[in-house]
Amino acid sequence: MTPAASREEKDIDQTVVGQYDVVMGTSRLNSARLTWTQENVAFANPGFNGNGGNQAALAPTLNYLHISGPAERRSAGTRR
């Protein structure tokens, strides 16, 4: 892989936690907990990330016997 075909990772992680406790006497406690987690990950080459995700605006990929460049054939790999 050439440097022009390198990939970047854009990772956004979010977590929200809420807890509600009720004391019911000297030896009893009720607790309720709610959690939510989200991960938004995008793997893409710098050209794709830098132009707002417009794959059509990128230069074509050149394929030779021992080298592939200047851009990776995939625009992005995402996991949501």
LUMTIRO-473385 format. One record per atom (N, C-alpha, C): atom name; x, y, z. Coordinates in nm, 3 decimals, always signed. Example, Ala and Ser with C-alpha at 12.3 -4.5 7.8 and 13.67 -1.06 7.14 Angstrom:
REM residues 2
REC   atom        px        py        pz
REC      N    +1.319    -0.569    +0.780
REC     CA    +1.230    -0.450    +0.780
REC      C    +1.320    -0.330    +0.780
REC      N    +1.285    -0.225    +0.708
REC     CA    +1.367    -0.106    +0.714
REC      C    +1.290    +0.003    +0.787
REM end
This chain:
REM residues 80
REC   atom        px        py        pz
REC      N    +0.085    -0.117    +0.000
REC     CA    +0.000    +0.000    +0.000
REC      C    +0.089    +0.123    +0.000
REC      N    +0.053    +0.220    -0.080
REC     CA    +0.129    +0.344    -0.087
REC      C    +0.080    +0.440    +0.021
REC      N    +0.162    +0.541    +0.055
REC     CA    +0.116    +0.641    +0.154
REC      C    -0.014    +0.710    +0.113
REC      N    -0.034    +0.729    -0.018
REC     CA    -0.157    +0.794    -0.064
REC      C    -0.280    +0.706    -0.042
REC      N    -0.259    +0.576    -0.025
REC     CA    -0.370    +0.485    -0.005
REC      C    -0.392    +0.452    +0.143
REC      N    -0.325    +0.525    +0.232
REC     CA    -0.341    +0.497    +0.374
REC      C    -0.483    +0.529    +0.419
REC      N    -0.519    +0.474    +0.533
REC     CA    -0.654    +0.495    +0.585
REC      C    -0.649    +0.564    +0.720
REC      N    -0.749    +0.645    +0.746
REC     CA    -0.764    +0.713    +0.874
REC      C    -0.886    +0.655    +0.946
REC      N    -0.887    +0.671    +1.076
REC     CA    -1.001    +0.627    +1.155
REC      C    -1.063    +0.747    +1.225
REC      N    -1.192    +0.761    +1.208
REC     CA    -1.267    +0.865    +1.280
REC      C    -1.359    +0.791    +1.376
REC      N    -1.338    +0.812    +1.504
REC     CA    -1.407    +0.734    +1.606
REC      C    -1.475    +0.828    +1.706
REC      N    -1.606    +0.814    +1.719
REC     CA    -1.682    +0.893    +1.816
REC      C    -1.750    +0.796    +1.912
REC      N    -1.716    +0.805    +2.039
REC     CA    -1.776    +0.721    +2.143
REC      C    -1.857    +0.810    +2.237
REC      N    -1.978    +0.766    +2.270
REC     CA    -2.063    +0.840    +2.361
REC      C    -2.122    +0.743    +2.464
REC      N    -2.123    +0.784    +2.590
REC     CA    -2.181    +0.703    +2.697
REC      C    -2.260    +0.795    +2.790
REC      N    -2.381    +0.750    +2.825
REC     CA    -2.465    +0.822    +2.921
REC      C    -2.503    +0.723    +3.030
REC      N    -2.490    +0.766    +3.155
REC     CA    -2.523    +0.680    +3.269
REC      C    -2.614    +0.760    +3.362
REC      N    -2.722    +0.697    +3.406
REC     CA    -2.811    +0.757    +3.505
REC      C    -2.839    +0.657    +3.615
REC      N    -2.843    +0.704    +3.739
REC     CA    -2.870    +0.614    +3.851
REC      C    -2.965    +0.683    +3.949
REC      N    -3.060    +0.605    +4.001
REC     CA    -3.158    +0.655    +4.097
REC      C    -3.155    +0.563    +4.218
REC      N    -3.130    +0.618    +4.336
REC     CA    -3.123    +0.539    +4.459
REC      C    -3.232    +0.585    +4.556
REC      N    -3.295    +0.489    +4.623
REC     CA    -3.395    +0.518    +4.725
REC      C    -3.356    +0.442    +4.852
REC      N    -3.338    +0.516    +4.962
REC     CA    -3.308    +0.454    +5.090
REC      C    -3.441    +0.427    +5.161
REC      N    -3.461    +0.299    +5.195
REC     CA    -3.586    +0.255    +5.257
REC      C    -3.555    +0.197    +5.396
REC      N    -3.525    +0.281    +5.487
REC     CA    -3.492    +0.236    +5.621
REC      C    -3.341    +0.230    +5.641
REC      N    -3.300    +0.175    +5.754
REC     CA    -3.158    +0.174    +5.790
REC      C    -3.080    +0.065    +5.720
REC      N    -3.147    -0.038    +5.665
REC     CA    -3.071    -0.148    +5.605
REC      C    -3.121    -0.186    +5.464
REC      N    -3.204    -0.102    +5.403
REC     CA    -3.256    -0.136    +5.269
REC      C    -3.232    -0.021    +5.172
REC      N    -3.191    -0.058    +5.052
REC     CA    -3.162    +0.040    +4.947
REC      C    -3.210    -0.016    +4.813
REC      N    -3.285    +0.061    +4.740
REC     CA    -3.326    +0.026    +4.603
REC      C    -3.247    +0.113    +4.507
REC      N    -3.192    +0.051    +4.403
REC     CA    -3.116    +0.123    +4.301
REC      C    -3.168    +0.087    +4.164
REC      N    -3.174    +0.185    +4.078
REC     CA    -3.207    +0.163    +3.937
REC      C    -3.101    +0.235    +3.854
REC      N    -3.046    +0.165    +3.756
REC     CA    -2.940    +0.223    +3.674
REC      C    -2.975    +0.204    +3.527
REC      N    -2.955    +0.308    +3.449
REC     CA    -2.979    +0.305    +3.305
REC      C    -2.851    +0.353    +3.236
REC      N    -2.803    +0.275    +3.139
REC     CA    -2.683    +0.315    +3.065
REC      C    -2.710    +0.305    +2.915
REC      N    -2.641    +0.389    +2.837
REC     CA    -2.652    +0.388    +2.692
REC      C    -2.514    +0.420    +2.635
REC      N    -2.469    +0.338    +2.541
REC     CA    -2.339    +0.357    +2.477
REC      C    -2.355    +0.349    +2.327
REC      N    -2.286    +0.438    +2.256
REC     CA    -2.289    +0.438    +2.110
REC      C    -2.147    +0.458    +2.059
REC      N    -2.112    +0.384    +1.953
REC     CA    -1.984    +0.403    +1.887
REC      C    -2.009    +0.423    +1.739
REC      N    -1.951    +0.527    +1.683
REC     CA    -1.962    +0.555    +1.541
REC      C    -1.820    +0.560    +1.485
REC      N    -1.784    +0.460    +1.405
REC     CA    -1.648    +0.447    +1.353
REC      C    -1.652    +0.453    +1.201
REC      N    -1.562    +0.531    +1.142
REC     CA    -1.547    +0.534    +0.997
REC      C    -1.400    +0.518    +0.964
REC      N    -1.368    +0.423    +0.877
REC     CA    -1.233    +0.403    +0.826
REC      C    -1.233    +0.446    +0.680
REC      N    -1.151    +0.543    +0.645
REC     CA    -1.148    +0.591    +0.507
REC      C    -1.011    +0.651    +0.477
REC      N    -0.984    +0.669    +0.348
REC     CA    -0.857    +0.731    +0.312
REC      C    -0.866    +0.883    +0.332
REC      N    -0.751    +0.951    +0.345
REC     CA    -0.752    +1.094    +0.373
REC      C    -0.825    +1.176    +0.267
REC      N    -0.817    +1.136    +0.140
REC     CA    -0.887    +1.210    +0.035
REC      C    -1.037    +1.208    +0.053
REC      N    -1.092    +1.093    +0.090
REC     CA    -1.236    +1.079    +0.112
REC      C    -1.279    +1.160    +0.234
REC      N    -1.204    +1.150    +0.342
REC     CA    -1.237    +1.226    +0.463
REC      C    -1.223    +1.376    +0.441
REC      N    -1.125    +1.417    +0.361
REC     CA    -1.096    +1.559    +0.343
REC      C    -1.190    +1.632    +0.249
REC      N    -1.266    +1.560    +0.167
REC     CA    -1.355    +1.629    +0.073
REC      C    -1.502    +1.608    +0.105
REC      N    -1.532    +1.577    +0.229
REC     CA    -1.671    +1.563    +0.271
REC      C    -1.735    +1.431    +0.232
REC      N    -1.655    +1.331    +0.200
REC     CA    -1.709    +1.199    +0.167
REC      C    -1.756    +1.185    +0.024
REC      N    -1.703    +1.266    -0.068
REC     CA    -1.745    +1.260    -0.208
REC      C    -1.649    +1.169    -0.285
REC      N    -1.688    +1.043    -0.304
REC     CA    -1.603    +0.945    -0.373
REC      C    -1.582    +0.982    -0.520
REC      N    -1.682    +1.042    -0.584
REC     CA    -1.672    +1.077    -0.726
REC      C    -1.564    +1.183    -0.751
REC      N    -1.529    +1.263    -0.651
REC     CA    -1.431    +1.369    -0.669
REC      C    -1.288    +1.319    -0.656
REC      N    -1.267    +1.194    -0.614
REC     CA    -1.132    +1.141    -0.598
REC      C    -1.075    +1.097    -0.731
REC      N    -0.943    +1.101    -0.741
REC     CA    -0.874    +1.054    -0.861
REC      C    -0.891    +0.902    -0.874
REC      N    -0.886    +0.849    -0.995
REC     CA    -0.900    +0.704    -1.012
REC      C    -0.781    +0.629    -0.954
REC      N    -0.804    +0.504    -0.920
REC     CA    -0.698    +0.418    -0.869
REC      C    -0.622    +0.357    -0.986
REC      N    -0.490    +0.361    -0.978
REC     CA    -0.406    +0.302    -1.080
REC      C    -0.358    +0.166    -1.032
REC      N    -0.370    +0.063    -1.112
REC     CA    -0.327    -0.072    -1.075
REC      C    -0.212    -0.116    -1.164
REC      N    -0.100    -0.150    -1.102
REC     CA    +0.016    -0.203    -1.171
REC      C    +0.046    -0.342    -1.115
REC      N    +0.142    -0.410    -1.171
REC     CA    +0.173    -0.545    -1.128
REC      C    +0.212    -0.551    -0.980
REC      N    +0.294    -0.456    -0.933
REC     CA    +0.345    -0.464    -0.796
REC      C    +0.303    -0.346    -0.708
REC      N    +0.217    -0.259    -0.756
REC     CA    +0.180    -0.142    -0.676
REC      C    +0.038    -0.099    -0.712
REC      N    -0.031    -0.049    -0.615
REC     CA    -0.164    +0.006    -0.636
REC      C    -0.166    +0.146    -0.576
REC      N    -0.205    +0.246    -0.652
REC     CA    -0.205    +0.382    -0.599
REC      C    -0.274    +0.472    -0.697
REC      N    -0.303    +0.594    -0.672
REC     CA    -0.268    +0.668    -0.552
REC      C    -0.371    +0.660    -0.442
REC      N    -0.491    +0.606    -0.468
REC     CA    -0.594    +0.604    -0.365
REC      C    -0.642    +0.461    -0.344
REC      N    -0.690    +0.434    -0.225
REC     CA    -0.747    +0.303    -0.198
REC      C    -0.880    +0.290    -0.271
REC      N    -0.911    +0.168    -0.317
REC     CA    -1.032    +0.147    -0.396
REC      C    -1.159    +0.167    -0.315
REC      N    -1.155    +0.138    -0.186
REC     CA    -1.273    +0.157    -0.102
REC      C    -1.275    +0.300    -0.049
REC      N    -1.391    +0.361    -0.048
REC     CA    -1.399    +0.497    +0.005
REC      C    -1.399    +0.494    +0.157
REC      N    -1.481    +0.408    +0.214
REC     CA    -1.491    +0.405    +0.360
REC      C    -1.548    +0.273    +0.405
REC      N    -1.510    +0.235    +0.524
REC     CA    -1.571    +0.121    +0.593
REC      C    -1.627    +0.174    +0.723
REC      N    -1.752    +0.152    +0.749
REC     CA    -1.813    +0.208    +0.870
REC      C    -1.875    +0.100    +0.955
REC      N    -1.885    +0.128    +1.082
REC     CA    -1.955    +0.040    +1.175
REC      C    -2.034    +0.131    +1.268
REC      N    -2.162    +0.109    +1.273
REC     CA    -2.247    +0.192    +1.360
REC      C    -2.325    +0.106    +1.454
REM end
